[in-house]
Amino acid sequence: MNDLTLTELATLIAVFERAVVADQDKDEQEMFERIKLAHAERLELESMDFDDCLGGACKL
């Protein structure tokens, strides 16, 4: 499975926000929440500095 990039997730969030459909439909709201969560997780992952973890200095 291909994961969406950070930019693609941000684009989807913007589309949902402009469409204002997230508040009207349960399935759409659930999908919007899942996309926002995936975006937050991807943002956190991409902001991590894995060089700090060399030699077992941290645990993931």
PDBQT receptor file of N, H, CA, C and O in Angstrom, charges set to zero:
ATOM      1  N   MET A   1       0.846  -1.178   0.000  1.00  0.00    +0.000 N 
ATOM      2  CA  MET A   1       0.000   0.000   0.000  1.00  0.00    +0.000 C 
ATOM      3  C   MET A   1       0.889   1.238   0.000  1.00  0.00    +0.000 C 
ATOM      4  O   MET A   1       1.897   1.284   0.705  1.00  0.00    +0.000 OA
ATOM      5  N   ASN A   2       0.523   2.219  -0.774  1.00  0.00    +0.000 N 
ATOM      6  H   ASN A   2      -0.295   2.182  -1.347  1.00  0.00    +0.000 HD
ATOM      7  CA  ASN A   2       1.268   3.470  -0.826  1.00  0.00    +0.000 C 
ATOM      8  C   ASN A   2       0.704   4.439   0.200  1.00  0.00    +0.000 C 
ATOM      9  O   ASN A   2      -0.495   4.716   0.216  1.00  0.00    +0.000 OA
ATOM     10  N   ASP A   3       1.581   4.951   1.055  1.00  0.00    +0.000 N 
ATOM     11  H   ASP A   3       2.555   4.726   1.042  1.00  0.00    +0.000 HD
ATOM     12  CA  ASP A   3       1.160   5.952   2.023  1.00  0.00    +0.000 C 
ATOM     13  C   ASP A   3       1.142   7.313   1.360  1.00  0.00    +0.000 C 
ATOM     14  O   ASP A   3       1.920   7.586   0.446  1.00  0.00    +0.000 OA
ATOM     15  N   LEU A   4       0.254   8.155   1.828  1.00  0.00    +0.000 N 
ATOM     16  H   LEU A   4      -0.378   7.934   2.571  1.00  0.00    +0.000 HD
ATOM     17  CA  LEU A   4       0.191   9.519   1.320  1.00  0.00    +0.000 C 
ATOM     18  C   LEU A   4       1.312  10.341   1.938  1.00  0.00    +0.000 C 
ATOM     19  O   LEU A   4       1.691  10.127   3.090  1.00  0.00    +0.000 OA
ATOM     20  N   THR A   5       1.833  11.275   1.171  1.00  0.00    +0.000 N 
ATOM     21  H   THR A   5       1.525  11.449   0.236  1.00  0.00    +0.000 HD
ATOM     22  CA  THR A   5       2.877  12.154   1.685  1.00  0.00    +0.000 C 
ATOM     23  C   THR A   5       2.262  13.202   2.597  1.00  0.00    +0.000 C 
ATOM     24  O   THR A   5       1.043  13.364   2.649  1.00  0.00    +0.000 OA
ATOM     25  N   LEU A   6       3.113  13.901   3.305  1.00  0.00    +0.000 N 
ATOM     26  H   LEU A   6       4.104  13.769   3.263  1.00  0.00    +0.000 HD
ATOM     27  CA  LEU A   6       2.666  14.976   4.184  1.00  0.00    +0.000 C 
ATOM     28  C   LEU A   6       1.919  16.043   3.391  1.00  0.00    +0.000 C 
ATOM     29  O   LEU A   6       0.896  16.555   3.846  1.00  0.00    +0.000 OA
ATOM     30  N   THR A   7       2.421  16.374   2.221  1.00  0.00    +0.000 N 
ATOM     31  H   THR A   7       3.252  15.958   1.851  1.00  0.00    +0.000 HD
ATOM     32  CA  THR A   7       1.783  17.372   1.364  1.00  0.00    +0.000 C 
ATOM     33  C   THR A   7       0.419  16.895   0.880  1.00  0.00    +0.000 C 
ATOM     34  O   THR A   7      -0.537  17.669   0.850  1.00  0.00    +0.000 OA
ATOM     35  N   GLU A   8       0.327  15.635   0.505  1.00  0.00    +0.000 N 
ATOM     36  H   GLU A   8       1.104  15.006   0.528  1.00  0.00    +0.000 HD
ATOM     37  CA  GLU A   8      -0.952  15.087   0.040  1.00  0.00    +0.000 C 
ATOM     38  C   GLU A   8      -1.989  15.082   1.160  1.00  0.00    +0.000 C 
ATOM     39  O   GLU A   8      -3.157  15.391   0.927  1.00  0.00    +0.000 OA
ATOM     40  N   LEU A   9      -1.567  14.733   2.370  1.00  0.00    +0.000 N 
ATOM     41  H   LEU A   9      -0.618  14.482   2.559  1.00  0.00    +0.000 HD
ATOM     42  CA  LEU A   9      -2.489  14.746   3.512  1.00  0.00    +0.000 C 
ATOM     43  C   LEU A   9      -2.947  16.169   3.820  1.00  0.00    +0.000 C 
ATOM     44  O   LEU A   9      -4.122  16.394   4.112  1.00  0.00    +0.000 OA
ATOM     45  N   ALA A  10      -2.031  17.123   3.758  1.00  0.00    +0.000 N 
ATOM     46  H   ALA A  10      -1.077  16.940   3.521  1.00  0.00    +0.000 HD
ATOM     47  CA  ALA A  10      -2.399  18.515   4.001  1.00  0.00    +0.000 C 
ATOM     48  C   ALA A  10      -3.377  19.008   2.939  1.00  0.00    +0.000 C 
ATOM     49  O   ALA A  10      -4.293  19.773   3.240  1.00  0.00    +0.000 OA
ATOM     50  N   THR A  11      -3.183  18.572   1.711  1.00  0.00    +0.000 N 
ATOM     51  H   THR A  11      -2.439  17.950   1.467  1.00  0.00    +0.000 HD
ATOM     52  CA  THR A  11      -4.090  18.949   0.628  1.00  0.00    +0.000 C 
ATOM     53  C   THR A  11      -5.481  18.382   0.866  1.00  0.00    +0.000 C 
ATOM     54  O   THR A  11      -6.475  19.082   0.671  1.00  0.00    +0.000 OA
ATOM     55  N   LEU A  12      -5.563  17.134   1.281  1.00  0.00    +0.000 N 
ATOM     56  H   LEU A  12      -4.756  16.566   1.439  1.00  0.00    +0.000 HD
ATOM     57  CA  LEU A  12      -6.861  16.530   1.579  1.00  0.00    +0.000 C 
ATOM     58  C   LEU A  12      -7.574  17.266   2.713  1.00  0.00    +0.000 C 
ATOM     59  O   LEU A  12      -8.784  17.483   2.650  1.00  0.00    +0.000 OA
ATOM     60  N   ILE A  13      -6.836  17.644   3.731  1.00  0.00    +0.000 N 
ATOM     61  H   ILE A  13      -5.853  17.468   3.781  1.00  0.00    +0.000 HD
ATOM     62  CA  ILE A  13      -7.433  18.397   4.838  1.00  0.00    +0.000 C 
ATOM     63  C   ILE A  13      -7.998  19.711   4.326  1.00  0.00    +0.000 C 
ATOM     64  O   ILE A  13      -9.107  20.095   4.696  1.00  0.00    +0.000 OA
ATOM     65  N   ALA A  14      -7.247  20.402   3.480  1.00  0.00    +0.000 N 
ATOM     66  H   ALA A  14      -6.346  20.090   3.180  1.00  0.00    +0.000 HD
ATOM     67  CA  ALA A  14      -7.714  21.678   2.925  1.00  0.00    +0.000 C 
ATOM     68  C   ALA A  14      -8.974  21.485   2.094  1.00  0.00    +0.000 C 
ATOM     69  O   ALA A  14      -9.883  22.313   2.148  1.00  0.00    +0.000 OA
ATOM     70  N   VAL A  15      -9.037  20.408   1.329  1.00  0.00    +0.000 N 
ATOM     71  H   VAL A  15      -8.298  19.735   1.285  1.00  0.00    +0.000 HD
ATOM     72  CA  VAL A  15     -10.217  20.136   0.508  1.00  0.00    +0.000 C 
ATOM     73  C   VAL A  15     -11.432  19.890   1.396  1.00  0.00    +0.000 C 
ATOM     74  O   VAL A  15     -12.511  20.426   1.143  1.00  0.00    +0.000 OA
ATOM     75  N   PHE A  16     -11.254  19.079   2.435  1.00  0.00    +0.000 N 
ATOM     76  H   PHE A  16     -10.377  18.643   2.640  1.00  0.00    +0.000 HD
ATOM     77  CA  PHE A  16     -12.354  18.819   3.364  1.00  0.00    +0.000 C 
ATOM     78  C   PHE A  16     -12.835  20.106   4.014  1.00  0.00    +0.000 C 
ATOM     79  O   PHE A  16     -14.038  20.341   4.131  1.00  0.00    +0.000 OA
ATOM     80  N   GLU A  17     -11.883  20.945   4.438  1.00  0.00    +0.000 N 
ATOM     81  H   GLU A  17     -10.906  20.754   4.342  1.00  0.00    +0.000 HD
ATOM     82  CA  GLU A  17     -12.259  22.185   5.111  1.00  0.00    +0.000 C 
ATOM     83  C   GLU A  17     -13.005  23.128   4.179  1.00  0.00    +0.000 C 
ATOM     84  O   GLU A  17     -13.967  23.774   4.596  1.00  0.00    +0.000 OA
ATOM     85  N   ARG A  18     -12.579  23.217   2.928  1.00  0.00    +0.000 N 
ATOM     86  H   ARG A  18     -11.798  22.693   2.589  1.00  0.00    +0.000 HD
ATOM     87  CA  ARG A  18     -13.263  24.085   1.969  1.00  0.00    +0.000 C 
ATOM     88  C   ARG A  18     -14.631  23.544   1.604  1.00  0.00    +0.000 C 
ATOM     89  O   ARG A  18     -15.563  24.316   1.380  1.00  0.00    +0.000 OA
ATOM     90  N   ALA A  19     -14.763  22.236   1.540  1.00  0.00    +0.000 N 
ATOM     91  H   ALA A  19     -14.006  21.608   1.721  1.00  0.00    +0.000 HD
ATOM     92  CA  ALA A  19     -16.031  21.626   1.153  1.00  0.00    +0.000 C 
ATOM     93  C   ALA A  19     -17.073  21.720   2.260  1.00  0.00    +0.000 C 
ATOM     94  O   ALA A  19     -18.271  21.645   1.986  1.00  0.00    +0.000 OA
ATOM     95  N   VAL A  20     -16.645  21.879   3.483  1.00  0.00    +0.000 N 
ATOM     96  H   VAL A  20     -15.672  21.940   3.706  1.00  0.00    +0.000 HD
ATOM     97  CA  VAL A  20     -17.519  21.969   4.655  1.00  0.00    +0.000 C 
ATOM     98  C   VAL A  20     -18.490  20.798   4.696  1.00  0.00    +0.000 C 
ATOM     99  O   VAL A  20     -19.657  20.959   5.052  1.00  0.00    +0.000 OA
ATOM    100  N   VAL A  21     -18.006  19.630   4.332  1.00  0.00    +0.000 N 
ATOM    101  H   VAL A  21     -17.058  19.498   4.042  1.00  0.00    +0.000 HD
ATOM    102  CA  VAL A  21     -18.847  18.440   4.392  1.00  0.00    +0.000 C 
ATOM    103  C   VAL A  21     -18.588  17.631   5.656  1.00  0.00    +0.000 C 
ATOM    104  O   VAL A  21     -19.367  16.742   6.000  1.00  0.00    +0.000 OA
ATOM    105  N   ALA A  22     -17.518  17.932   6.329  1.00  0.00    +0.000 N 
ATOM    106  H   ALA A  22     -16.885  18.654   6.050  1.00  0.00    +0.000 HD
ATOM    107  CA  ALA A  22     -17.130  17.130   7.488  1.00  0.00    +0.000 C 
ATOM    108  C   ALA A  22     -18.155  17.179   8.617  1.00  0.00    +0.000 C 
ATOM    109  O   ALA A  22     -18.260  16.233   9.398  1.00  0.00    +0.000 OA
ATOM    110  N   ASP A  23     -18.907  18.264   8.712  1.00  0.00    +0.000 N 
ATOM    111  H   ASP A  23     -18.822  19.033   8.078  1.00  0.00    +0.000 HD
ATOM    112  CA  ASP A  23     -19.880  18.387   9.796  1.00  0.00    +0.000 C 
ATOM    113  C   ASP A  23     -21.249  17.822   9.435  1.00  0.00    +0.000 C 
ATOM    114  O   ASP A  23     -22.133  17.767  10.291  1.00  0.00    +0.000 OA
ATOM    115  N   GLN A  24     -21.443  17.401   8.186  1.00  0.00    +0.000 N 
ATOM    116  H   GLN A  24     -20.725  17.446   7.491  1.00  0.00    +0.000 HD
ATOM    117  CA  GLN A  24     -22.768  17.009   7.742  1.00  0.00    +0.000 C 
ATOM    118  C   GLN A  24     -22.986  15.503   7.646  1.00  0.00    +0.000 C 
ATOM    119  O   GLN A  24     -24.118  15.039   7.780  1.00  0.00    +0.000 OA
ATOM    120  N   ASP A  25     -21.949  14.750   7.422  1.00  0.00    +0.000 N 
ATOM    121  H   ASP A  25     -21.029  15.127   7.314  1.00  0.00    +0.000 HD
ATOM    122  CA  ASP A  25     -22.092  13.327   7.172  1.00  0.00    +0.000 C 
ATOM    123  C   ASP A  25     -21.159  12.554   8.094  1.00  0.00    +0.000 C 
ATOM    124  O   ASP A  25     -19.979  12.885   8.205  1.00  0.00    +0.000 OA
ATOM    125  N   LYS A  26     -21.682  11.528   8.754  1.00  0.00    +0.000 N 
ATOM    126  H   LYS A  26     -22.641  11.259   8.664  1.00  0.00    +0.000 HD
ATOM    127  CA  LYS A  26     -20.903  10.753   9.715  1.00  0.00    +0.000 C 
ATOM    128  C   LYS A  26     -19.690  10.092   9.059  1.00  0.00    +0.000 C 
ATOM    129  O   LYS A  26     -18.590  10.143   9.610  1.00  0.00    +0.000 OA
ATOM    130  N   ASP A  27     -19.874   9.479   7.900  1.00  0.00    +0.000 N 
ATOM    131  H   ASP A  27     -20.767   9.438   7.453  1.00  0.00    +0.000 HD
ATOM    132  CA  ASP A  27     -18.769   8.810   7.215  1.00  0.00    +0.000 C 
ATOM    133  C   ASP A  27     -17.707   9.813   6.783  1.00  0.00    +0.000 C 
ATOM    134  O   ASP A  27     -16.510   9.547   6.891  1.00  0.00    +0.000 OA
ATOM    135  N   GLU A  28     -18.153  10.969   6.293  1.00  0.00    +0.000 N 
ATOM    136  H   GLU A  28     -19.125  11.185   6.205  1.00  0.00    +0.000 HD
ATOM    137  CA  GLU A  28     -17.210  11.996   5.873  1.00  0.00    +0.000 C 
ATOM    138  C   GLU A  28     -16.457  12.558   7.076  1.00  0.00    +0.000 C 
ATOM    139  O   GLU A  28     -15.256  12.816   6.999  1.00  0.00    +0.000 OA
ATOM    140  N   GLN A  29     -17.159  12.743   8.175  1.00  0.00    +0.000 N 
ATOM    141  H   GLN A  29     -18.135  12.533   8.238  1.00  0.00    +0.000 HD
ATOM    142  CA  GLN A  29     -16.516  13.232   9.399  1.00  0.00    +0.000 C 
ATOM    143  C   GLN A  29     -15.465  12.232   9.870  1.00  0.00    +0.000 C 
ATOM    144  O   GLN A  29     -14.366  12.623  10.260  1.00  0.00    +0.000 OA
ATOM    145  N   GLU A  30     -15.800  10.940   9.834  1.00  0.00    +0.000 N 
ATOM    146  H   GLU A  30     -16.693  10.622   9.517  1.00  0.00    +0.000 HD
ATOM    147  CA  GLU A  30     -14.841   9.909  10.248  1.00  0.00    +0.000 C 
ATOM    148  C   GLU A  30     -13.603   9.917   9.342  1.00  0.00    +0.000 C 
ATOM    149  O   GLU A  30     -12.477   9.820   9.829  1.00  0.00    +0.000 OA
ATOM    150  N   MET A  31     -13.812  10.032   8.043  1.00  0.00    +0.000 N 
ATOM    151  H   MET A  31     -14.727  10.110   7.648  1.00  0.00    +0.000 HD
ATOM    152  CA  MET A  31     -12.689  10.066   7.113  1.00  0.00    +0.000 C 
ATOM    153  C   MET A  31     -11.832  11.299   7.349  1.00  0.00    +0.000 C 
ATOM    154  O   MET A  31     -10.604  11.222   7.316  1.00  0.00    +0.000 OA
ATOM    155  N   PHE A  32     -12.473  12.435   7.587  1.00  0.00    +0.000 N 
ATOM    156  H   PHE A  32     -13.471  12.498   7.614  1.00  0.00    +0.000 HD
ATOM    157  CA  PHE A  32     -11.749  13.674   7.861  1.00  0.00    +0.000 C 
ATOM    158  C   PHE A  32     -10.895  13.524   9.112  1.00  0.00    +0.000 C 
ATOM    159  O   PHE A  32      -9.738  13.942   9.121  1.00  0.00    +0.000 OA
ATOM    160  N   GLU A  33     -11.442  12.940  10.157  1.00  0.00    +0.000 N 
ATOM    161  H   GLU A  33     -12.382  12.600  10.150  1.00  0.00    +0.000 HD
ATOM    162  CA  GLU A  33     -10.691  12.729  11.398  1.00  0.00    +0.000 C 
ATOM    163  C   GLU A  33      -9.507  11.789  11.167  1.00  0.00    +0.000 C 
ATOM    164  O   GLU A  33      -8.423  12.016  11.704  1.00  0.00    +0.000 OA
ATOM    165  N   ARG A  34      -9.706  10.747  10.377  1.00  0.00    +0.000 N 
ATOM    166  H   ARG A  34     -10.586  10.562   9.940  1.00  0.00    +0.000 HD
ATOM    167  CA  ARG A  34      -8.618   9.810  10.079  1.00  0.00    +0.000 C 
ATOM    168  C   ARG A  34      -7.504  10.487   9.286  1.00  0.00    +0.000 C 
ATOM    169  O   ARG A  34      -6.323  10.231   9.520  1.00  0.00    +0.000 OA
ATOM    170  N   ILE A  35      -7.882  11.343   8.356  1.00  0.00    +0.000 N 
ATOM    171  H   ILE A  35      -8.841  11.550   8.166  1.00  0.00    +0.000 HD
ATOM    172  CA  ILE A  35      -6.882  12.067   7.568  1.00  0.00    +0.000 C 
ATOM    173  C   ILE A  35      -6.110  13.040   8.457  1.00  0.00    +0.000 C 
ATOM    174  O   ILE A  35      -4.891  13.160   8.332  1.00  0.00    +0.000 OA
ATOM    175  N   LYS A  36      -6.822  13.741   9.362  1.00  0.00    +0.000 N 
ATOM    176  H   LYS A  36      -7.812  13.643   9.463  1.00  0.00    +0.000 HD
ATOM    177  CA  LYS A  36      -6.137  14.668  10.266  1.00  0.00    +0.000 C 
ATOM    178  C   LYS A  36      -5.177  13.921  11.186  1.00  0.00    +0.000 C 
ATOM    179  O   LYS A  36      -4.080  14.408  11.457  1.00  0.00    +0.000 OA
ATOM    180  N   LEU A  37      -5.576  12.746  11.669  1.00  0.00    +0.000 N 
ATOM    181  H   LEU A  37      -6.467  12.350  11.448  1.00  0.00    +0.000 HD
ATOM    182  CA  LEU A  37      -4.707  11.942  12.523  1.00  0.00    +0.000 C 
ATOM    183  C   LEU A  37      -3.479  11.462  11.754  1.00  0.00    +0.000 C 
ATOM    184  O   LEU A  37      -2.359  11.533  12.259  1.00  0.00    +0.000 OA
ATOM    185  N   ALA A  38      -3.692  10.977  10.538  1.00  0.00    +0.000 N 
ATOM    186  H   ALA A  38      -4.603  10.919  10.128  1.00  0.00    +0.000 HD
ATOM    187  CA  ALA A  38      -2.572  10.517   9.709  1.00  0.00    +0.000 C 
ATOM    188  C   ALA A  38      -1.612  11.669   9.428  1.00  0.00    +0.000 C 
ATOM    189  O   ALA A  38      -0.396  11.477   9.420  1.00  0.00    +0.000 OA
ATOM    190  N   HIS A  39      -2.152  12.864   9.197  1.00  0.00    +0.000 N 
ATOM    191  H   HIS A  39      -3.140  13.020   9.203  1.00  0.00    +0.000 HD
ATOM    192  CA  HIS A  39      -1.326  14.047   8.946  1.00  0.00    +0.000 C 
ATOM    193  C   HIS A  39      -0.488  14.372  10.182  1.00  0.00    +0.000 C 
ATOM    194  O   HIS A  39       0.711  14.628  10.065  1.00  0.00    +0.000 OA
ATOM    195  N   ALA A  40      -1.095  14.363  11.339  1.00  0.00    +0.000 N 
ATOM    196  H   ALA A  40      -2.068  14.155  11.433  1.00  0.00    +0.000 HD
ATOM    197  CA  ALA A  40      -0.376  14.668  12.581  1.00  0.00    +0.000 C 
ATOM    198  C   ALA A  40       0.725  13.644  12.841  1.00  0.00    +0.000 C 
ATOM    199  O   ALA A  40       1.831  14.003  13.245  1.00  0.00    +0.000 OA
ATOM    200  N   GLU A  41       0.419  12.371  12.609  1.00  0.00    +0.000 N 
ATOM    201  H   GLU A  41      -0.480  12.080  12.281  1.00  0.00    +0.000 HD
ATOM    202  CA  GLU A  41       1.420  11.328  12.809  1.00  0.00    +0.000 C 
ATOM    203  C   GLU A  41       2.573  11.472  11.821  1.00  0.00    +0.000 C 
ATOM    204  O   GLU A  41       3.737  11.321  12.192  1.00  0.00    +0.000 OA
ATOM    205  N   ARG A  42       2.249  11.764  10.566  1.00  0.00    +0.000 N 
ATOM    206  H   ARG A  42       1.304  11.886  10.264  1.00  0.00    +0.000 HD
ATOM    207  CA  ARG A  42       3.291  11.929   9.551  1.00  0.00    +0.000 C 
ATOM    208  C   ARG A  42       4.151  13.148   9.857  1.00  0.00    +0.000 C 
ATOM    209  O   ARG A  42       5.369  13.111   9.685  1.00  0.00    +0.000 OA
ATOM    210  N   LEU A  43       3.515  14.231  10.313  1.00  0.00    +0.000 N 
ATOM    211  H   LEU A  43       2.525  14.261  10.454  1.00  0.00    +0.000 HD
ATOM    212  CA  LEU A  43       4.237  15.442  10.675  1.00  0.00    +0.000 C 
ATOM    213  C   LEU A  43       5.215  15.164  11.812  1.00  0.00    +0.000 C 
ATOM    214  O   LEU A  43       6.362  15.611  11.780  1.00  0.00    +0.000 OA
ATOM    215  N   GLU A  44       4.754  14.425  12.811  1.00  0.00    +0.000 N 
ATOM    216  H   GLU A  44       3.823  14.061  12.837  1.00  0.00    +0.000 HD
ATOM    217  CA  GLU A  44       5.614  14.079  13.941  1.00  0.00    +0.000 C 
ATOM    218  C   GLU A  44       6.772  13.198  13.483  1.00  0.00    +0.000 C 
ATOM    219  O   GLU A  44       7.915  13.418  13.884  1.00  0.00    +0.000 OA
ATOM    220  N   LEU A  45       6.487  12.214  12.657  1.00  0.00    +0.000 N 
ATOM    221  H   LEU A  45       5.559  12.034  12.331  1.00  0.00    +0.000 HD
ATOM    222  CA  LEU A  45       7.522  11.302  12.174  1.00  0.00    +0.000 C 
ATOM    223  C   LEU A  45       8.584  12.051  11.372  1.00  0.00    +0.000 C 
ATOM    224  O   LEU A  45       9.779  11.811  11.539  1.00  0.00    +0.000 OA
ATOM    225  N   GLU A  46       8.146  12.953  10.506  1.00  0.00    +0.000 N 
ATOM    226  H   GLU A  46       7.175  13.149  10.370  1.00  0.00    +0.000 HD
ATOM    227  CA  GLU A  46       9.091  13.691   9.678  1.00  0.00    +0.000 C 
ATOM    228  C   GLU A  46       9.876  14.732  10.462  1.00  0.00    +0.000 C 
ATOM    229  O   GLU A  46      10.922  15.191  10.004  1.00  0.00    +0.000 OA
ATOM    230  N   SER A  47       9.387  15.111  11.635  1.00  0.00    +0.000 N 
ATOM    231  H   SER A  47       8.536  14.739  12.007  1.00  0.00    +0.000 HD
ATOM    232  CA  SER A  47      10.109  16.099  12.444  1.00  0.00    +0.000 C 
ATOM    233  C   SER A  47      11.125  15.445  13.382  1.00  0.00    +0.000 C 
ATOM    234  O   SER A  47      11.932  16.139  14.000  1.00  0.00    +0.000 OA
ATOM    235  N   MET A  48      11.092  14.119  13.491  1.00  0.00    +0.000 N 
ATOM    236  H   MET A  48      10.437  13.555  12.988  1.00  0.00    +0.000 HD
ATOM    237  CA  MET A  48      12.014  13.422  14.382  1.00  0.00    +0.000 C 
ATOM    238  C   MET A  48      13.420  13.410  13.791  1.00  0.00    +0.000 C 
ATOM    239  O   MET A  48      13.598  13.263  12.582  1.00  0.00    +0.000 OA
ATOM    240  N   ASP A  49      14.400  13.563  14.649  1.00  0.00    +0.000 N 
ATOM    241  H   ASP A  49      14.255  13.682  15.631  1.00  0.00    +0.000 HD
ATOM    242  CA  ASP A  49      15.793  13.509  14.237  1.00  0.00    +0.000 C 
ATOM    243  C   ASP A  49      16.349  12.157  14.670  1.00  0.00    +0.000 C 
ATOM    244  O   ASP A  49      16.709  11.961  15.831  1.00  0.00    +0.000 OA
ATOM    245  N   PHE A  50      16.412  11.236  13.722  1.00  0.00    +0.000 N 
ATOM    246  H   PHE A  50      16.119  11.395  12.779  1.00  0.00    +0.000 HD
ATOM    247  CA  PHE A  50      16.838   9.884  14.048  1.00  0.00    +0.000 C 
ATOM    248  C   PHE A  50      18.337   9.800  14.338  1.00  0.00    +0.000 C 
ATOM    249  O   PHE A  50      18.804   8.786  14.857  1.00  0.00    +0.000 OA
ATOM    250  N   ASP A  51      19.088  10.833  14.015  1.00  0.00    +0.000 N 
ATOM    251  H   ASP A  51      18.708  11.657  13.594  1.00  0.00    +0.000 HD
ATOM    252  CA  ASP A  51      20.506  10.844  14.352  1.00  0.00    +0.000 C 
ATOM    253  C   ASP A  51      20.696  10.869  15.867  1.00  0.00    +0.000 C 
ATOM    254  O   ASP A  51      21.710  10.390  16.375  1.00  0.00    +0.000 OA
ATOM    255  N   ASP A  52      19.725  11.425  16.587  1.00  0.00    +0.000 N 
ATOM    256  H   ASP A  52      18.901  11.814  16.174  1.00  0.00    +0.000 HD
ATOM    257  CA  ASP A  52      19.793  11.445  18.048  1.00  0.00    +0.000 C 
ATOM    258  C   ASP A  52      19.644  10.050  18.636  1.00  0.00    +0.000 C 
ATOM    259  O   ASP A  52      19.969   9.846  19.806  1.00  0.00    +0.000 OA
ATOM    260  N   CYS A  53      19.165   9.094  17.866  1.00  0.00    +0.000 N 
ATOM    261  H   CYS A  53      18.901   9.261  16.916  1.00  0.00    +0.000 HD
ATOM    262  CA  CYS A  53      18.902   7.762  18.377  1.00  0.00    +0.000 C 
ATOM    263  C   CYS A  53      20.040   6.782  18.110  1.00  0.00    +0.000 C 
ATOM    264  O   CYS A  53      19.946   5.615  18.491  1.00  0.00    +0.000 OA
ATOM    265  N   LEU A  54      21.090   7.226  17.476  1.00  0.00    +0.000 N 
ATOM    266  H   LEU A  54      21.166   8.174  17.167  1.00  0.00    +0.000 HD
ATOM    267  CA  LEU A  54      22.215   6.340  17.204  1.00  0.00    +0.000 C 
ATOM    268  C   LEU A  54      22.841   5.866  18.498  1.00  0.00    +0.000 C 
ATOM    269  O   LEU A  54      22.977   6.634  19.450  1.00  0.00    +0.000 OA
ATOM    270  N   GLY A  55      23.217   4.617  18.529  1.00  0.00    +0.000 N 
ATOM    271  H   GLY A  55      23.107   3.993  17.755  1.00  0.00    +0.000 HD
ATOM    272  CA  GLY A  55      23.847   4.076  19.723  1.00  0.00    +0.000 C 
ATOM    273  C   GLY A  55      22.876   3.779  20.842  1.00  0.00    +0.000 C 
ATOM    274  O   GLY A  55      23.292   3.595  21.985  1.00  0.00    +0.000 OA
ATOM    275  N   GLY A  56      21.584   3.728  20.538  1.00  0.00    +0.000 N 
ATOM    276  H   GLY A  56      21.246   3.878  19.609  1.00  0.00    +0.000 HD
ATOM    277  CA  GLY A  56      20.581   3.384  21.541  1.00  0.00    +0.000 C 
ATOM    278  C   GLY A  56      20.256   4.521  22.504  1.00  0.00    +0.000 C 
ATOM    279  O   GLY A  56      19.805   4.274  23.623  1.00  0.00    +0.000 OA
ATOM    280  N   ALA A  57      20.481   5.769  22.079  1.00  0.00    +0.000 N 
ATOM    281  H   ALA A  57      20.848   5.970  21.171  1.00  0.00    +0.000 HD
ATOM    282  CA  ALA A  57      20.243   6.916  22.966  1.00  0.00    +0.000 C 
ATOM    283  C   ALA A  57      18.760   7.130  23.229  1.00  0.00    +0.000 C 
ATOM    284  O   ALA A  57      18.398   7.759  24.224  1.00  0.00    +0.000 OA
ATOM    285  N   CYS A  58      17.903   6.625  22.368  1.00  0.00    +0.000 N 
ATOM    286  H   CYS A  58      18.197   6.114  21.560  1.00  0.00    +0.000 HD
ATOM    287  CA  CYS A  58      16.465   6.770  22.583  1.00  0.00    +0.000 C 
ATOM    288  C   CYS A  58      15.757   5.523  22.082  1.00  0.00    +0.000 C 
ATOM    289  O   CYS A  58      16.337   4.716  21.356  1.00  0.00    +0.000 OA
ATOM    290  N   LYS A  59      14.524   5.376  22.468  1.00  0.00    +0.000 N 
ATOM    291  H   LYS A  59      14.053   6.032  23.057  1.00  0.00    +0.000 HD
ATOM    292  CA  LYS A  59      13.749   4.223  22.052  1.00  0.00    +0.000 C 
ATOM    293  C   LYS A  59      12.522   4.712  21.296  1.00  0.00    +0.000 C 
ATOM    294  O   LYS A  59      11.863   5.667  21.707  1.00  0.00    +0.000 OA
ATOM    295  N   LEU A  60      12.227   4.050  20.192  1.00  0.00    +0.000 N 
ATOM    296  H   LEU A  60      12.763   3.274  19.857  1.00  0.00    +0.000 HD
ATOM    297  CA  LEU A  60      11.043   4.405  19.410  1.00  0.00    +0.000 C 
ATOM    298  C   LEU A  60       9.907   3.482  19.747  1.00  0.00    +0.000 C 
ATOM    299  O   LEU A  60       8.816   3.617  19.193  1.00  0.00    +0.000 OA
TER     300      LEU A  60
